[in-house]
Amino acid sequence: MIGYGLKKLAKENGMQVDSGVAYGNFKGFAVTFSEGAGYKRMDVVTKFPDAEQKKQFEEALRGTNVSKEYRVQQLVMGSRYLRVDFLDNPGTMKKMEAFFQWFFPLLTQYGATAGNVCPQCGGTAPGAWYLLDGIAYPMHDSCAAQLQESLNAEDTRRKEADDGSYGTGIVGAFLGAFLGSAVWAVVLYLGYVVAYIGLLIGWLAERGYALFHGKKGKGKLWILILAVIFGVIVGTLLPDAVSLGIMIADGELPGYSYGDIPGLIIMVFQADSEYSGAVLSNIGLGLVFAALGVFGLLARTKKELDAPVFKKLK
């Protein structure tokens, strides 16, 4: 997505806004601006035809503390683009402007390809722009068609190579979530509620899914969500089950066996409104913390499963 500051910057520099990004020719290069939670992002579509000049460019970057000077969180050099993420705080736009004045002359100095070069064929691009995974590329229509064909073929190969199973994935995810629920139960038993346990349940569920060779399809997301819910519920009820087990072992509940524990919990839950309210409160709180903990994990999983978004911009 893109906010007011980047939209204003785009308008002042003759750039377009579409599909949540600003894109166009900026300082002589093909640039895409976007932003998210806590960051503003700039992607520059370029490459260095000369390996020695690329090396010198990288040395020039290392010679400046870009984090301190310009609030740069990360600078990534891909095969077709350079990505720069800025920490988004008040005053960041001024820091970005200062960065532009330093950064783009460096690109020109060390021979980086300009904004009118098609990254697919290396020829002069005619002015059409295509969006691929959030980055706008100047590209010939024929080159875009070739790239789309290549992306489709790669997606097909990925799906055909996936010989995993939802069945084994379910087993692994729920086993992982159960391990996390044991930790959740101990923490609750000690009288604490820790948000990080939600992350642990999600992480163990995802690890279990992978270790048991789960299928890399859309169903993976729902399996992980259900496994996390299962982990929180079991973790919330487990301390009570252990307490009942101890009471049965000590003879405090004559006539009952360990196999009766689930029924006892259900009976008390139905008969005691105070207990049922406390249980539901703990489950709700646990699910909130789990959701906060695993949100990033599920978002990353969704991105891994989705095919690359490729489309022509206006």
Buried (B, 14 or more C-beta within 10 A) or exposed (E): EBEEBBBEBBEEBEBBBBBEBBBBBBBBBBBBBBBEEEBBBBBBBBBBEEEEBBEBBBEBBEEBEBEEEBBBBEBEBEEBBBBBBBBBEEEBBEBBEEBBEEBBEBBEEBBBBBBBBBBBEEEEBEEBBBBBEBBBBBBBEEBBEBBBEEBEEEEEEEEEEEEBEBEBBBBBBBBBBBBBBBBBBBBBBEEEBBBEBBBBBBBBBBBBBBBBBBBBBEBBBEBBBBBBBBBBBBBBBBBBBBEBBEBBEEEEBEEBEEEBBEEBBEEBBEEEEEBEEEBEEBBEBBBBBBBEBBEEBBEEBEEEBEEBEBEEBE
